Amino acid sequence: MKIGFVGAGSLARALGHALALGGHEVVYGVRAEAKLEAGEVPILTAIQAEVVVLAVPFAVVRELLPGLATQLTGKIVVDATNPVNADWSPMLLGQENSAAEEVARALPGARVVKAFNTIFADVLRQAPEPRPAGRVSCFVASDHDEARAIVVELARSAGLAPVEVGPLTVARQLEAMAHLNIQIAVGMKGGTNAAFVYE
Ligand SMILES: NC(=O)c1ccc[n+]([C@@H]2O[C@H](COP(=O)([O-])OP(=O)(O)OC[C@H]3O[C@@H](n4cnc5c(N)ncnc54)[C@H](OP(=O)(O)O)[C@@H]3O)[C@@H](O)[C@H]2O)c1
């Protein structure tokens, strides 16, 4: 499939690497259009792909999405963001809310899927070694069955073990899991070479 990232940072490049190994065509949408590096295109070009992955800070997503809503109508939009502050603490969005639900409200015509947010870029970048394919869990939530099924297959092709977790509101728990992941990695200095395995 054609996959367009919004962003070309750590997560985008690492997940893009894993997806490219899985046979997908990947481009990275960047704002610095004057100095494009390998695989990079303007954001408006990247979001023409069949599947668009949001891989920029959540605060940036909030700024960017209203201007992209028309172009993203009908698309599968994967929200891989985590709402964190500059010091890595959780950005508090309210108990009955999540970054993914904010994305869905900003993009009423898109099929929004929450996925990949609980996996560190350092883990994705190592694909296909040292962890065996299909070991690391990738939790996938969406209100759109077909979109969720497509992202499940994308995760599998990237060497991950997809776990369907239900509707988009479950993103509240997935974002909390990511906060825990960050707390262990950064707060407790456990490092980012670690991942959730659901078995
Ligand atoms: N890194 C991880 O392990 C990981 C894991 C799971 C989820 N996530 C989530 O993935 C997202 C990206 O994280 P990251 O670690 O990849 O961050 P990063 O390495 O700092 O990359 C951020 C990307 O966002 C772009 N960006 C920043 N401000 C922008 C703006 N105003 N307009 C357009 N693009 C802008 C940056 O482009 P410039 O180079 O032009 O600034 C860069 O491509 C975050 O929401 C994070 O919570 C990260």
PDBQT file of the ligand as one rigid body, heavy atoms in Angstrom, charges set to zero:
ROOT
HETATM    1  N1  LIG A 201       9.687   8.359  19.175  1.00  0.00    +0.000 N 
HETATM    2  C1  LIG A 201       8.952   7.339  19.657  1.00  0.00    +0.000 C 
HETATM    3  O1  LIG A 201       9.499   6.327  20.151  1.00  0.00    +0.000 OA
HETATM    4  C2  LIG A 201       7.452   7.397  19.585  1.00  0.00    +0.000 A 
HETATM    5  C3  LIG A 201       6.719   6.224  19.851  1.00  0.00    +0.000 A 
HETATM    6  C4  LIG A 201       5.335   6.254  19.776  1.00  0.00    +0.000 A 
HETATM    7  C5  LIG A 201       4.693   7.441  19.459  1.00  0.00    +0.000 A 
HETATM    8  N2  LIG A 201       5.402   8.569  19.222  1.00  0.00    +0.000 N 
HETATM    9  C6  LIG A 201       4.683   9.800  18.862  1.00  0.00    +0.000 C 
HETATM   10  O2  LIG A 201       5.014  10.107  17.523  1.00  0.00    +0.000 OA
HETATM   11  C7  LIG A 201       4.986  11.526  17.329  1.00  0.00    +0.000 C 
HETATM   12  C8  LIG A 201       6.331  11.954  16.753  1.00  0.00    +0.000 C 
HETATM   13  O3  LIG A 201       7.338  11.650  17.706  1.00  0.00    +0.000 OA
HETATM   14  P1  LIG A 201       8.870  11.572  17.272  1.00  0.00    +0.000 P 
HETATM   15  O4  LIG A 201       9.594  10.955  18.411  1.00  0.00    +0.000 OA
HETATM   16  O5  LIG A 201       9.004  10.999  15.927  1.00  0.00    +0.000 OA
HETATM   17  O6  LIG A 201       9.244  13.133  17.238  1.00  0.00    +0.000 OA
HETATM   18  P2  LIG A 201      10.460  13.837  16.486  1.00  0.00    +0.000 P 
HETATM   19  O7  LIG A 201      11.552  12.866  16.224  1.00  0.00    +0.000 OA
HETATM   20  O8  LIG A 201      10.758  15.058  17.285  1.00  0.00    +0.000 OA
HETATM   21  O9  LIG A 201       9.829  14.256  15.067  1.00  0.00    +0.000 OA
HETATM   22  C9  LIG A 201       8.815  15.200  15.032  1.00  0.00    +0.000 C 
HETATM   23  C10 LIG A 201       8.418  15.448  13.596  1.00  0.00    +0.000 C 
HETATM   24  O10 LIG A 201       7.374  16.417  13.613  1.00  0.00    +0.000 OA
HETATM   25  C11 LIG A 201       7.700  17.451  12.699  1.00  0.00    +0.000 C 
HETATM   26  N3  LIG A 201       7.119  18.740  13.103  1.00  0.00    +0.000 N 
HETATM   27  C12 LIG A 201       7.340  19.403  14.264  1.00  0.00    +0.000 A 
HETATM   28  N4  LIG A 201       6.638  20.540  14.269  1.00  0.00    +0.000 NA
HETATM   29  C13 LIG A 201       5.979  20.603  13.075  1.00  0.00    +0.000 A 
HETATM   30  C14 LIG A 201       5.094  21.533  12.476  1.00  0.00    +0.000 A 
HETATM   31  N5  LIG A 201       4.723  22.646  13.126  1.00  0.00    +0.000 N 
HETATM   32  N6  LIG A 201       4.617  21.283  11.253  1.00  0.00    +0.000 NA
HETATM   33  C15 LIG A 201       4.969  20.150  10.594  1.00  0.00    +0.000 A 
HETATM   34  N7  LIG A 201       5.792  19.205  11.100  1.00  0.00    +0.000 NA
HETATM   35  C16 LIG A 201       6.298  19.446  12.328  1.00  0.00    +0.000 A 
HETATM   36  C17 LIG A 201       9.206  17.497  12.726  1.00  0.00    +0.000 C 
HETATM   37  O11 LIG A 201       9.657  18.188  11.602  1.00  0.00    +0.000 OA
HETATM   38  P3  LIG A 201      10.891  19.254  11.668  1.00  0.00    +0.000 P 
HETATM   39  O12 LIG A 201      12.115  18.405  11.502  1.00  0.00    +0.000 OA
HETATM   40  O13 LIG A 201      10.611  20.151  10.515  1.00  0.00    +0.000 OA
HETATM   41  O14 LIG A 201      10.820  19.932  12.992  1.00  0.00    +0.000 OA
HETATM   42  C18 LIG A 201       9.527  16.003  12.724  1.00  0.00    +0.000 C 
HETATM   43  O15 LIG A 201       9.426  15.469  11.434  1.00  0.00    +0.000 OA
HETATM   44  C19 LIG A 201       4.696  12.146  18.693  1.00  0.00    +0.000 C 
HETATM   45  O16 LIG A 201       3.319  12.438  18.784  1.00  0.00    +0.000 OA
HETATM   46  C20 LIG A 201       5.076  11.034  19.672  1.00  0.00    +0.000 C 
HETATM   47  O17 LIG A 201       4.344  11.110  20.882  1.00  0.00    +0.000 OA
HETATM   48  C21 LIG A 201       6.770   8.580  19.267  1.00  0.00    +0.000 A 
ENDROOT
TORSDOF 0
